[in-house]
Amino acid sequence: MSPKDSRREGAGALELIEEAVHLLRVSPLALPGSYYLGSLPFVLGFLYFWADMSRGSSAHKHCASSAFAVALLFLWMKTWQALFAQRLKAQISGRPAAPLTVSRFARAALIQTILQPSGFFLLPLSLVIVLPFGCTYAFYQSVTAFAAEEGAKAKPVFQKALKQAQLWPRQNHLLLGVLLLFGLAVFLDLAVGLTTVPSLIKRLFGIETAFTRSRWSFLNTTFLATLCGLTYLCLDPLIKAVYLLRCFYGESLHTGEDLRAELKQYMPAARAGVALLAIIVGNGLASKPPEASQPREAGSEQRSNIELRTSSIQVPTRPCLGPCSMLSVGCWMMDVLPWKNLRENERLLSTGPTPNSGIAPADLDRSIDRVLSRREYNWRLPREKGAEDESGKGFFAAFIDGIVETIRSWVKAIGSAIKTGLNRLADLIDWLREKVLGKRATTRDGGGASLDWMVFLRALILILLVLAAIAVVVLFVRAWNRRGAPREVSSEALELVPDLSDENLTASRLPEGDWLNLARELMGQGDLRLALRAFYLASLAHLAQRDLIRVAKFKSNRDYEQELRRRARGLPDLQAAFGENVGIFDRAWYGLHDVTGETLRHFQLNLEKIRSC
C-alpha cells in the first residue's frame, strides 16, 4: 500500500491510541488541569445527586433544583472539554493556542449547549440498534473537538462533526472496541483498589469502617457510581485526544494541516518561511479532487404531639449501609450527635421547663421544628409520600415550576449578596474618609467657614489614591488585551541540517540519501557516534519508503523491529540484519559502548543487506 493510500484510509486504531498517549505525555500540566477543572465538579455533583436522590428522605422536594444544577455542571464540563481539545489541537499543529477570552468561552458554551444535550437520547437509542452507535458516538466527540475553534458556529460545527463521524468507520469501531476493553480493565483495577483500601486502613491505623465489618457493604449503587465516575476521569482524556487526532487527520485530507505540522519540524529556525511554503502546499493539495405546613395548636395538645413525634424516633444502632455507605463515618457521627439532642429535648418536654429557664413551651416547639426541618437531620428519615397536588399540574409542569422557583431563589441570594457587598463597600469608604479627612470640621469662632489646611491635604491624598487605583486598572486591562496580540517573527537563515542529538528527531525529517550523506560527512569529521545515528535513521527512512514500517515519534526501536517482523515475514535476512543493527545502535547510543571504525563498517554492511533484500 502506498503512503498516499494509507493516508486516505487513516491510521490504525492502535497506532492512533499510541499517538494520543504520547501527545498527552508531552503536554504541559496546564492542559489536563483545564480538563479536570470542568470534569471534577460535574462528577462530584453527580455523585452527590445520585446519593441524595437514592436515599434522601426529602429528595422529592429539591429534585428539580438538584437536577438543574447537575445539568449546569454538565454544560460547564463540556465547555472546558472543548477548550481542552482546542489547546491540544494547537499543540498538534505547532501553533500557539488562542487566548481564552469571555467571548470564546461563551461561544463554546453556547455550541455545546445546543448540540450536546441530544446525546442523552440518541446515544442510548443507537446503542439499542447497535450498528449506528459508533457513528453517533464519534459525532458527539467531534462536536467537542470543533466547538472551541476561532469563530465557530453551531451549524458549521454540526456539519463538520457529521462529516468526520462518517469517515473511516472500520477505524472508529476498532477504536471503540480497544477503548472498551481498556475501560473495563481500568474499572476492575479501581474496584480492586477501592475494596482493598478499607482493609489497609484497618490494618495500619486500626480504624473500623462499615466496609471492614461486612464485605456486602460494597454492593450498593453509590459505590458503583463512584467507580464509573473515577473510570470516566481516567479514560475520557485519552478518548478526547484520540478523536481529536481522528478529526485532525480527517480534515488534513483536504487542508494538508498534517503536512504543515511536519514541515514545521524541518526548519524550526525559519517559521515564517516554512509557514508560507506550507500554505502553498496546502492550497495545492486542497485543489485536488412541597407539601404545605399546617398550623399547630397551642397548649398541652401541642406538647403531647411533639412528645409523640420525638419519642417515635429510634436511635440507630448500626452504621449506615446501602448507597450512603461511602460516608459511613459521617453517618456514625450523625447517629450520635443529632439524636442525642433530641433525647435531651424529649427529657425537657416530659419534665417541663425549669422555673429559672425562662423558655416558653411555644418557643421550644418552634425551635424543635426548625431543627427537624434541616436537611442534615431529616435526610435519613423514612420517605413520606408527598401530598397530592390539588392544582392538577402534571409531572412536567411541576418540574418546570421547581426550576423557576430554584432560579428565583438563586436570584434572590445573588441580590442579597450584592446588597451586602455594597453595604460593606460603603462602610469601607466611610472608614477611609474618616481616617483620611477626619471628622467633619466645624467652623471656628470668628474664623469664618474656611477649612483647616490639613483637611485639604487629606483630600489631596485621597484623590491621589483613587487616581492610582484607576491607573492600575487601566494597565491591567491593556495587558490583558495585549496578551493575545500576534508577535512579529524575524526572518533568519534556514538551517537544513537537523540536530542529531535531539531525542525527538525522526527518520521522516530527511530522505534516505540525505541521511547517508550526512553520516559520511560526520565520519569525515570524526564524530562516529552521531554518524552511527545518521546511518540508523537512513535505514528507517529506507524501510518506511518501502512501506515496511511507519515512522512515528512515539515508537521505540523495539516497536520498529516487531513491526518489521509482521510486515516482512518472507524476508528473514532483512529482519536479521535490522535486528543486529538495532542492538548495535542501542548499545552505543543508550549504553556505554564506544563507537569504533569497525563498528561503523559492520553497521554499514548490515545496511547494505537491508537495502539489497
KEFIKOL-975986 format. One record per residue (C-alpha): residue in three letters; x, y, z. Coordinates in steps of 0.25 Angstrom, whole numbers, padded with zeros to 4 digits, always signed. Example, Ala and Ser with C-alpha at 12.3 -4.5 7.8 and 13.67 -1.06 7.14 Angstrom:
// KEFIKOL-975986
ala+0049-0018+0031;ser+0055-0004+0029;
This chain:
// KEFIKOL-975986
met+0000+0000+0000;ser+0006+0014-0004;pro+0007+0025+0006;lys-0004+0033-0001;asp-0014+0021+0000;ser-0010+0019+0015;arg-0012+0033+0018;arg-0026+0033+0011;glu-0030+0020+0019;gly-0026+0026+0032;ala-0016+0021+0043;gly-0018+0008+0050;ala-0026+0008+0063;leu-0015+0004+0072;glu-0005+0014+0065;leu-0015+0025+0067;ile-0016+0022+0082;glu-0001+0021+0084;glu+0000+0035+0077;ala-0011+0040+0087;val-0004+0035+0099;his+0009+0041+0094;leu+0002+0054+0092;leu-0003+0054+0106;arg+0010+0051+0112;val+0017+0062+0105;ser+0006+0073+0108;pro+0008+0083+0119;leu+0001+0081+0133;ala-0008+0093+0130;leu-0014+0085+0119;pro-0020+0073+0127;gly-0023+0084+0138;ser-0032+0091+0129;tyr-0039+0077+0126;tyr-0041+0074+0141;leu-0045+0088+0144;gly-0058+0085+0137;ser-0060+0070+0139;leu-0057+0069+0154;pro-0069+0078+0158;phe-0078+0070+0150;val-0074+0056+0155;leu-0075+0061+0169;gly-0088+0068+0167;phe-0094+0055+0160;leu-0089+0046+0171;tyr-0096+0055+0182;phe-0108+0056+0173;trp-0108+0041+0172;ala-0106+0038+0187;asp-0117+0049+0191;met-0127+0044+0181;ser-0126+0029+0184;arg-0126+0031+0200;gly-0130+0045+0204;ser-0144+0046+0211;ser-0147+0059+0205;ala-0141+0057+0192;his-0154+0059+0185;lys-0155+0074+0190;his-0142+0078+0183;cys-0141+0068+0171;ala-0144+0079+0161;ser-0133+0089+0166;ser-0123+0078+0168;ala-0125+0073+0154;phe-0124+0087+0148;ala-0111+0089+0156;val-0105+0076+0150;ala-0109+0080+0136;leu-0102+0093+0138;leu-0090+0085+0143;phe-0091+0076+0131;leu-0090+0088+0121;trp-0079+0094+0129;met-0071+0081+0127;lys-0074+0081+0112;thr-0069+0095+0111;trp-0056+0092+0117;gln-0054+0079+0109;ala-0056+0087+0097;leu-0045+0097+0101;phe-0036+0085+0105;ala-0038+0080+0091;gln-0035+0093+0085;arg-0022+0095+0092;leu-0018+0080+0089;lys-0020+0083+0074;ala-0011+0095+0075;gln+0000+0086+0081;ile-0002+0076+0069;ser-0001+0087+0059;gly+0010+0094+0065;arg+0003+0107+0066;pro+0001+0116+0079;ala-0012+0114+0086;ala-0022+0125+0084;pro-0024+0133+0097;leu-0036+0129+0106;thr-0046+0141+0106;val-0060+0143+0111;ser-0066+0143+0096;arg-0059+0130+0093;phe-0063+0123+0106;ala-0077+0128+0103;arg-0077+0123+0089;ala-0072+0109+0092;ala-0083+0108+0104;leu-0094+0112+0094;ile-0090+0102+0083;gln-0089+0091+0094;thr-0102+0095+0100;ile-0109+0094+0086;leu-0102+0081+0081;gln-0098+0072+0093;pro-0112+0070+0101;ser-0118+0062+0090;gly-0107+0051+0092;phe-0115+0047+0105;phe-0126+0042+0096;leu-0119+0038+0083;leu-0107+0030+0089;pro-0116+0020+0097;leu-0125+0019+0084;ser-0113+0016+0075;leu-0107+0006+0086;val-0120-0002+0085;ile-0119-0002+0070;val-0104-0006+0071;leu-0099-0002+0057;pro-0100+0013+0057;phe-0094+0015+0071;gly-0080+0017+0066;cys-0084+0028+0057;thr-0093+0035+0067;tyr-0082+0034+0078;ala-0072+0039+0068;phe-0081+0051+0064;tyr-0082+0056+0079;gln-0067+0054+0081;ser-0065+0062+0068;val-0074+0073+0073;thr-0065+0075+0085;ala-0053+0075+0076;phe-0058+0087+0068;ala-0067+0095+0078;ala-0056+0104+0083;glu-0049+0108+0069;glu-0048+0122+0065;gly-0061+0128+0060;ala-0068+0114+0062;lys-0083+0114+0060;ala-0094+0103+0063;lys-0098+0100+0048;pro-0083+0098+0043;val-0079+0091+0055;phe-0091+0081+0053;gln-0087+0079+0038;lys-0072+0077+0041;ala-0075+0067+0052;leu-0085+0059+0044;lys-0075+0058+0032;gln-0064+0053+0042;ala-0073+0043+0048;gln-0075+0037+0035;leu-0061+0036+0032;trp-0053+0023+0034;pro-0064+0014+0040;arg-0055+0002+0042;gln-0044+0010+0049;asn-0055+0016+0058;his-0061+0003+0062;leu-0047-0003+0065;leu-0044+0009+0074;leu-0057+0007+0081;gly-0054-0008+0084;val-0040-0005+0089;leu-0044+0006+0098;leu-0056-0002+0103;leu-0046-0013+0107;phe-0037-0003+0113;gly-0048+0004+0121;leu-0052-0010+0127;ala-0038-0012+0131;val-0038+0002+0138;phe-0051-0001+0144;leu-0047-0014+0150;asp-0033-0008+0155;leu-0041+0003+0162;ala-0051-0007+0168;val-0040-0016+0174;gly-0032-0003+0179;leu-0044+0003+0186;thr-0049-0010+0192;thr-0034-0012+0198;val-0033+0002+0204;pro-0042+0000+0216;ser-0035-0013+0220;leu-0021-0006+0219;ile-0026+0006+0227;lys-0031-0004+0238;arg-0018-0012+0237;leu-0009+0000+0238;phe-0017+0010+0247;gly-0027+0001+0254;ile-0039+0009+0248;glu-0052+0001+0247;thr-0062+0004+0236;ala-0075-0002+0230;phe-0067-0008+0219;thr-0058-0016+0229;arg-0070-0021+0237;ser-0077-0026+0224;arg-0072-0029+0210;trp-0086-0027+0205;ser-0085-0012+0208;phe-0079-0010+0195;leu-0091-0016+0187;asn-0098-0002+0186;thr-0101+0007+0175;thr-0093+0019+0181;phe-0080+0010+0181;leu-0083+0006+0166;ala-0086+0021+0162;thr-0073+0025+0169;leu-0065+0014+0161;cys-0072+0019+0148;gly-0068+0033+0151;leu-0053+0030+0154;thr-0053+0022+0141;tyr-0058+0033+0133;leu-0048+0043+0139;cys-0037+0033+0136;leu-0041+0029+0122;asp-0048+0041+0116;pro-0036+0050+0113;leu-0030+0039+0105;ile-0043+0038+0097;lys-0043+0052+0095;ala-0029+0052+0090;val-0032+0040+0081;tyr-0044+0046+0074;leu-0037+0060+0073;leu-0026+0053+0065;arg-0036+0046+0057;cys-0043+0059+0053;phe-0029+0066+0051;tyr-0025+0055+0041;gly-0039+0055+0034;glu-0038+0070+0032;ser-0024+0069+0027;leu-0029+0061+0015;his-0034+0074+0009;thr-0026+0085+0016;gly-0012+0078+0017;glu-0011+0082+0032;asp-0003+0070+0036;leu+0007+0073+0025;arg+0009+0087+0030;ala+0011+0082+0044;glu+0022+0072+0039;leu+0029+0083+0031;lys+0030+0092+0043;gln+0039+0081+0049;tyr+0049+0082+0037;met+0053+0097+0039;pro+0050+0101+0053;ala+0058+0114+0052;ala+0051+0119+0040;arg+0036+0119+0044;ala+0032+0130+0035;gly+0037+0123+0022;val+0032+0110+0025;ala+0018+0115+0028;leu+0018+0122+0015;leu+0023+0109+0008;ala+0012+0101+0016;ile+0001+0110+0011;ile+0005+0108-0003;val+0006+0093-0002;gly-0007+0092+0006;asn-0014+0100-0005;gly-0009+0091-0016;leu-0014+0079-0008;ala-0027+0085-0006;ser-0029+0088-0021;lys-0029+0073-0024;pro-0041+0066-0025;pro-0175+0083+0194;glu-0185+0080+0204;ala-0192+0092+0211;ser-0189+0092+0226;gln-0202+0092+0236;pro-0203+0102+0248;arg-0201+0096+0261;glu-0210+0097+0273;ala-0205+0103+0286;gly-0205+0097+0300;ser-0204+0083+0305;glu-0208+0076+0292;gln-0197+0083+0284;arg-0187+0078+0295;ser-0193+0064+0294;asn-0191+0064+0279;ile-0177+0067+0280;glu-0174+0057+0291;leu-0181+0046+0282;arg-0172+0050+0270;thr-0159+0051+0277;ser-0161+0038+0285;ser-0164+0031+0272;ile-0150+0034+0266;gln-0141+0022+0269;val-0126+0023+0271;pro-0119+0015+0260;thr-0110+0004+0266;arg-0103+0001+0253;pro-0095+0009+0243;cys-0101+0014+0231;leu-0101+0004+0219;gly-0106+0004+0205;pro-0104+0016+0196;cys-0099+0024+0207;ser-0088+0015+0211;met-0077+0023+0205;leu-0080+0033+0216;ser-0081+0023+0228;val-0072+0031+0237;gly-0081+0043+0235;cys-0093+0035+0237;trp-0088+0030+0250;met-0086+0044+0255;met-0100+0048+0251;asp-0105+0035+0259;val-0099+0041+0271;leu-0100+0056+0271;pro-0114+0059+0266;trp-0122+0048+0273;lys-0115+0052+0286;asn-0120+0066+0285;leu-0134+0060+0282;arg-0134+0051+0294;glu-0130+0063+0303;asn-0141+0071+0297;glu-0151+0059+0300;arg-0146+0059+0314;leu-0148+0074+0316;leu-0162+0073+0310;ser-0166+0062+0319;thr-0162+0069+0331;gly-0166+0083+0327;pro-0157+0095+0327;thr-0150+0098+0340;pro-0155+0111+0347;asn-0142+0118+0345;ser-0141+0115+0330;gly-0150+0125+0325;ile-0153+0117+0312;ala-0167+0117+0308;pro-0173+0103+0302;ala-0177+0110+0289;asp-0163+0115+0287;leu-0157+0102+0290;asp-0167+0095+0280;arg-0163+0105+0269;ser-0148+0102+0272;ile-0150+0087+0270;asp-0158+0089+0257;arg-0147+0097+0252;val-0136+0087+0255;leu-0144+0075+0250;ser-0147+0083+0237;arg-0132+0084+0234;arg-0127+0074+0223;glu-0115+0070+0231;tyr-0124+0064+0241;asn-0136+0059+0233;trp-0129+0052+0221;arg-0129+0039+0228;leu-0143+0038+0232;pro-0153+0029+0224;arg-0158+0035+0212;glu-0172+0041+0213;lys-0181+0041+0201;gly-0184+0055+0198;ala-0198+0061+0198;glu-0206+0061+0185;asp-0204+0073+0177;glu-0218+0079+0177;ser-0215+0089+0165;gly-0215+0078+0155;lys-0202+0080+0149;gly-0194+0069+0142;phe-0180+0064+0145;phe-0174+0073+0134;ala-0181+0085+0139;ala-0177+0083+0153;phe-0163+0080+0149;ile-0163+0094+0141;asp-0169+0101+0153;gly-0158+0095+0162;ile-0147+0100+0153;val-0154+0114+0152;glu-0154+0114+0168;thr-0139+0110+0168;ile-0135+0121+0159;arg-0143+0131+0167;ser-0137+0127+0180;trp-0123+0128+0173;val-0126+0142+0168;lys-0131+0146+0182;ala-0118+0140+0188;ile-0109+0147+0178;gly-0117+0160+0180;ser-0115+0159+0195;ala-0100+0156+0193;ile-0099+0168+0184;lys-0106+0177+0194;thr-0097+0172+0206;gly-0085+0175+0197;leu-0090+0189+0194;asn-0093+0192+0209;arg-0079+0187+0213;leu-0072+0195+0202;ala-0080+0207+0207;asp-0075+0205+0221;leu-0061+0203+0216;ile-0062+0217+0208;asp-0067+0223+0221;trp-0056+0218+0229;leu-0045+0222+0219;arg-0052+0236+0218;glu-0052+0237+0233;lys-0037+0233+0234;val-0032+0242+0223;leu-0041+0254+0224;gly-0044+0253+0239;lys-0057+0257+0246;arg-0065+0268+0239;ala-0058+0281+0242;thr-0066+0291+0250;thr-0065+0306+0248;arg-0057+0314+0257;asp-0062+0325+0266;gly-0060+0337+0257;gly-0052+0329+0247;gly-0062+0328+0236;ala-0065+0315+0228;ser-0051+0312+0223;leu-0046+0298+0226;asp-0033+0295+0232;trp-0021+0293+0223;met-0019+0278+0228;val-0033+0275+0222;phe-0029+0280+0208;leu-0016+0271+0210;arg-0024+0259+0213;ala-0034+0261+0202;leu-0022+0262+0192;ile-0016+0249+0197;leu-0030+0242+0195;ile-0031+0247+0181;leu-0017+0242+0178;leu-0020+0229+0183;val-0033+0228+0175;leu-0025+0232+0162;ala-0014+0221+0165;ala-0025+0211+0166;ile-0031+0215+0153;ala-0017+0215+0147;val-0015+0201+0152;val-0028+0196+0146;val-0025+0202+0132;leu-0011+0196+0132;phe-0017+0182+0135;val-0028+0184+0124;arg-0017+0188+0114;ala-0008+0176+0118;trp-0020+0166+0117;asn-0024+0171+0103;arg-0009+0171+0098;arg-0006+0157+0102;gly-0013+0151+0090;ala-0007+0160+0080;pro+0002+0154+0069;arg+0016+0155+0071;glu+0026+0159+0059;val+0034+0148+0054;ser+0048+0152+0049;ser+0054+0144+0037;glu+0066+0136+0040;ala+0075+0128+0031;leu+0070+0114+0028;glu+0076+0103+0036;leu+0075+0090+0028;val+0084+0081+0036;pro+0076+0074+0047;asp+0081+0073+0061;leu+0085+0058+0063;ser+0086+0060+0078;asp+0071+0063+0079;glu+0063+0051+0084;asn+0050+0055+0077;leu+0057+0055+0063;thr+0050+0045+0054;ala+0055+0038+0041;ser+0044+0045+0033;arg+0052+0058+0034;leu+0061+0055+0022;pro+0061+0045+0011;glu+0070+0033+0011;gly+0081+0039+0002;asp+0082+0052+0011;trp+0084+0043+0023;leu+0095+0035+0017;asn+0102+0048+0012;leu+0101+0054+0026;ala+0106+0041+0032;arg+0118+0041+0023;glu+0121+0055+0026;leu+0121+0053+0041;met+0130+0041+0039;gly+0140+0050+0032;gln+0139+0060+0044;gly+0142+0048+0053;asp+0128+0049+0061;leu+0126+0034+0060;arg+0114+0034+0070;leu+0106+0044+0062;ala+0109+0037+0049;leu+0104+0024+0055;arg+0091+0030+0058;ala+0090+0036+0044;phe+0092+0022+0038;tyr+0081+0017+0046;leu+0072+0028+0042;ala+0075+0025+0028;ser+0071+0010+0030;leu+0058+0015+0036;ala+0055+0024+0024;his+0058+0013+0014;leu+0049+0003+0021;ala+0038+0014+0022;gln+0040+0017+0007;arg+0037+0002+0004;asp+0025+0003+0013;leu+0031-0008+0023;ile+0030+0001+0035;arg+0023+0014+0038;val+0031+0025+0045;ala+0025+0031+0057;lys+0031+0040+0068;phe+0025+0031+0079;lys+0030+0018+0074;ser+0043+0011+0080;asn+0053+0003+0073;arg+0047-0010+0078;asp+0034-0005+0072;tyr+0040-0004+0059;glu+0046-0017+0060;gln+0033-0024+0063;glu+0026-0016+0052;leu+0037-0021+0042;arg+0034-0036+0047;arg+0020-0034+0044;arg+0021-0028+0030;ala+0034-0035+0025;arg+0031-0049+0028;gly+0037-0054+0015;leu+0050-0047+0017;pro+0057-0053+0029;asp+0071-0048+0024;leu+0066-0033+0025;gln+0060-0036+0039;ala+0073-0042+0044;ala+0081-0030+0038;phe+0072-0020+0044;gly+0071-0027+0058;glu+0086-0027+0059;asn+0087-0012+0055;val+0077-0009+0066;gly+0085-0016+0076;ile+0098-0008+0072;phe+0091+0005+0072;asp+0084+0003+0086;arg+0098-0001+0092;ala+0105+0011+0086;trp+0094+0022+0087;tyr+0087+0018+0100;gly+0098+0010+0107;leu+0113+0012+0110;his+0119+0005+0098;asp+0129+0013+0089;val+0127+0014+0074;thr+0139+0010+0066;gly+0142+0009+0051;glu+0140-0006+0052;thr+0126-0004+0058;leu+0122+0006+0047;arg+0127-0003+0036;his+0119-0015+0041;phe+0107-0006+0043;gln+0109-0001+0028;leu+0110-0016+0023;asn+0096-0019+0030;leu+0090-0006+0024;glu+0095-0011+0010;lys+0088-0024+0013;ile+0075-0017+0017;arg+0075-0009+0004;ser+0078-0021-0005;cys+0067-0030+0001;
